[in-house]
């Protein structure tokens, strides 16, 4: 890749689209690269100075590119970056043995990142919640920031669920301000011989903007010892769709508070 286009692409990723358009229009008004010093203040105080120097150096080394061509390239880079951001990014999250081929991140680290990013709404779903002090602490921190914390869990067998451990009781004790939900009791299907249903999904969604979908339960084993796989999705429509889906489960009464 031509170094000038690489720097243009990097600027598109770093600077706000409106800032990029302002810079592009200033560059379009120049007569040559020799006048670039007059518009350097347009990059703003937060732009990487090294990146600006690289742009100037690369442009000087590419004499055939005129101001209007560079201006158009900057606008295209900004539009491409904005479009890519709207589609979201996906990160693979693997907890377990390392092969060097896939980055290893502890599930606990990623889940805390999602919880800490929440500013107004957080929704967690898990089969069980068992002895994860760091997660409970992060959730209490979210409550302290006035974040609405909703947690959907599988009920214990004592209450008609599929697990012996009472995660609902533990979560209510650990994070008293959280809204705890369970799937409504089964209907006549159980009596007819159908297998017992369960809340087996595991995910976390912050503000409809960041989602973590994982194989891991909220347990110490899943956070630290097990082989677990998940994806973290930033931006795009998927986190918002998942958030609205979980919200609809609450609003339609499919899941209910305890």
N, C-alpha and C positions, 0 to 999 in steps of 0.2 A: 504494500500500500504506500502510495506517495505520502511523505511525511506531512505535507500541508493538509491533506485530507484527513490524516489521522488526528492531527491537532484540532481540526474543525470538528471532527466527531467527538473528541474528548470535551471540547467546549459545549457541545450540544448536550452532553450528559451532565455537565457540572452546573451550567447557568440556567436560570429561569427562562422560559420561552420569550417572555416580554423583554427581558434584558438582551437576549440574543437578537431579537428583531431590531431593537434600538441600535445595537452595535453594527448589525448588518447595514442598516440605513446610513449610519455615519460612514462606514467604509465605502458604500456606494457613491458617496459624495466626494471622495478623495480623487485626486488626479493620478496619484501613484503611491507606491509603497513608502516613498520618502516622507509622506505626510502622516504616516500612522501615529507618530508621537502626539499629534493634536487630538486624537480621539481615544487615547489610552484610558482616560478617566471614565469613559463610558462603560468600561468593564465592571466598575463598581469596586468597593473596598474588599469584598469577600472572594473575588476571583483570584485564582492561584497565579502569582506573579511569574512563576516559571513557565506556566502554560502560555501566558501572554508573550513572553520572550521567545518561546518556541514558535508561536504563530508568526511573529515578525521575522524570525530567522528563516523559517520554512518558506514564507512568502517571498523573501528576497532571493532564495535559491530557486524559486519557480517563477522566473521573470515573465513567462508567457501568460500567467494568470493575472487578469486585470481586476480592478476594484469591484466592478459589477459582477464578475464571475465569482469572486470570493464572497461577495454579499449574498448571492443566490445560494452558494454552498452552505453558508452559515444558517440561512433560513431553512434550508432542507434538513440540515443536521438537527436543528431544534424541533422541527415538525416530526421527524423520525423518532427522536428521543421521547417526545410527548406521546406519540402513538404507542410506542413500546411500553411506556409506563402505564398507559391506560389498559393495556392487555395483561399487565401483571407479570411477576417473575415467580419462578418455582425453584425451590431449593430442596434437594434430596437430603433427608435426615436419617442417618444410620447410627445405631448404637450397638456396639458389639465388636467382634474381632476385625482388625484392620487388615486390608490387603494392599493398601496404597493406591487403589484405583478409585475409591469413593471416599470423600472426606467423612471423618467420624466426628459426630457431635452428640454429646449426651442428650437424651430426650429431656432430661430435667432442665438443662441449659436453655433449650429451645422453648419449652413450655413456659419457663419463667420470662423469657424474652417477650412472648406473646402477652402474658399477663401484665408485665410491666409497661407494655405499649398502650394498653387500654386507657382511654380517657373518659368514656361515658358508658360503655356497655361491654360486658364480657360474658360469653356463654361457653361452659365446659360440659362435655358429655363423656361419661366413662362407665364401664361395667362395675368396677370397684374403686374405692378410694381408701387406701390403707397405708398409714404410717409414712406420710411424705411431708415432713415438717417444713421443708423449703417451699413447697407448693402452697401449703396453708399460710405461711408467712407472706408469700407474694400476693395471695388472695386478700389477706387482711390489709396489705398495703394498698391494693386496688380500692377496697372499701373506704380506706382513709382518704383516697383521692376523689371520693364521691362517685366512684364507678358502680354501676348496677351490675352485680355479680349473680348470674344464674347458673345453676349446676343441675344437670339431669343425670340420675344414677339408677342403677338396678336395685330393686328392693331386696331385702333379705328374705330367706325362706320362711322366716317367722311371720312375715307380712305378705306372703304369697308370691315372693320372687324366686330367683334362681340361684342365689348365692347365700352361703351360711353367714358370712360376715355382714354386719349392719353398717354399711358405708354411709347411709343417710344419717344415722345417729352421730357418727364420728364427724361428718362434715358439718352438721348443725352445731356441734360443740366446738369445732375448730374455727369456723367462720360464721358466727351467729347471725350476722347481717345478710348473709347470702340467701337468695331464693332457691330452695331445693325442690326439684321436681322429680316425679316418678311416672312411669307409664301406668295408665289406669289399669285396675285389675282386669284380668281376662274375663271374657264372656263365656258362653256355653261351649265354645270350641274345645276347651280342655276336657270337658266331660265327654265330648264326642270322640276323644282319642287323639286329638292333635297334640303335637309336641308343645311344651311350654315355651312361650316367647320370652325374650329378654332384651334389655338395653345393652347391646353388644358393641355399639359404635363408640369410637374414641376420637374426640376432636376438641379444639378450642378456637373460638373466633373473637377477635377484638375489634369493636367498632365497625364491623362489616368490611374491614379493610385488610385484615391480616388473619389468616387461617392456618391452623396446624392440624393435619389429618394424620393419624398415627395408629399403629398396632398396639401401642403401649397403654396399659391401665395406669391409673394414678396410684402406683405402688412403688415401694423402694426397689423391689426386684426389677420392675420395668424401667425405672429411672437409671439404675446403676449397673445391673448385672445381666439382664436378658438381652437377647438379640432382637432388636426392634427396628422397624422400618416406617418411615413417614415422609410426608412432604409438607413444606411450609410455603404458602402462597401469599405473596404480597401484591396488593392492588388487583385490578381487573374485576371481572364480574363474579368470579367464584366465591370469594369470601362474603360478598354482599348477598348472593343467592343463598348460601348456607345460613347466614345470619337470619335472613327473612324466613327461611324454611323452619328453623328452630323456633323463631318467634311465632310462626303460624301454628306450630304444635301446641304452644302455650295458649294462644288466643282462641283456638278451636276446642280446647279442653281435652285434646288427645293425651297430653301430659298434664299433671296437676300438682299443686304444691302440697307439701307435707309439713 
